[in-house]
Amino acid sequence: AQSVAQPEDQVNVAEGNPLTVKCTYSVSGNPYLFWYVQYPNRGLQFLLKYITGDNLVKGSYGFEAEFNKSQTSFHLKKPSALVSDSALYFCAVRDRSLRGGQNFVFGPGTRLSVLP
Amino acid sequence: DVKVTQSSRYLVKRTGEKVFLECVQDMDHENMFWYRQDPGLGLRLIYFSYDVKMKEKGDIPEGYSVSREKKERFSLILESASTNQTSMYLCASRGTGVINEQFFGPGTRLTVL
């Protein structure tokens, strides 16, 4: 069965420093990978996705993520954090070999706090 | 600009009441989803629909039902609300095509007293 792990419940980083939010996954086939962000009392907003090709994916608000097949990871990164990046971040995976709504699985979320 | 709207941002109901949560999307998407979000558990799929009048159970369908009479509207129904259904409910839609991401509504925070 497919699954997504986000090993850190909370990540704290100082403004201006680089940030990394970690994600590892387990699927039976080749994955599609996604990152979403959730600001307080809001729905999830799409940040970026990996489908195929270049392992480094660039997305919204200066975020990027690196797909690493051997480590089954898809870590979210940003070179210089902003206080406004403070939010809840979700990694999600879709197993290409499965059909139906349950083939899209979310991780538990990582709360990012950027300190001024 | 794509949009998924949910009928209420905040809702307070009493145990045993029947509760309707409405979701509307304007993107002509075939697929629509209902999730609940609880701290530390991420998003859990309740039901999803891949076409009008079509539905499939997700991971936690017990205590819930859904209705999709029109393509743009997907309703979540709590037949008899219970306190353990207090949660944030998120609706999402997605077009066909395996690479498409989901678009989410703002969420409904439901409290059952």
Chai-1 contact restraints between the chains, C-beta under 6 A:
chainA,res_idxA,chainB,res_idxB,connection_type,confidence,min_distance_angstrom,max_distance_angstrom,comment,restraint_id
A,F34,B,E101,contact,1.0,0.0,6.0,A-B,restraint_1
A,R42,B,P106,contact,1.0,0.0,6.0,A-B,restraint_2
A,G43,B,L90,contact,1.0,0.0,6.0,A-B,restraint_3
A,G43,B,F104,contact,1.0,0.0,6.0,A-B,restraint_4
A,G43,B,G105,contact,1.0,0.0,6.0,A-B,restraint_5
A,G43,B,P106,contact,1.0,0.0,6.0,A-B,restraint_6
A,G43,B,G107,contact,1.0,0.0,6.0,A-B,restraint_7
A,L44,B,F104,contact,1.0,0.0,6.0,A-B,restraint_8
A,F46,B,E101,contact,1.0,0.0,6.0,A-B,restraint_9
A,K49,B,E101,contact,1.0,0.0,6.0,A-B,restraint_10
A,I51,B,I99,contact,1.0,0.0,6.0,A-B,restraint_11
A,G100,B,E56,contact,1.0,0.0,6.0,A-B,restraint_12
A,G101,B,F33,contact,1.0,0.0,6.0,A-B,restraint_13
A,G101,B,F48,contact,1.0,0.0,6.0,A-B,restraint_14
A,G101,B,E56,contact,1.0,0.0,6.0,A-B,restraint_15
A,F106,B,G42,contact,1.0,0.0,6.0,A-B,restraint_16
A,F106,B,L43,contact,1.0,0.0,6.0,A-B,restraint_17
A,G107,B,G42,contact,1.0,0.0,6.0,A-B,restraint_18
A,P108,B,G42,contact,1.0,0.0,6.0,A-B,restraint_19
A,G109,B,G42,contact,1.0,0.0,6.0,A-B,restraint_20
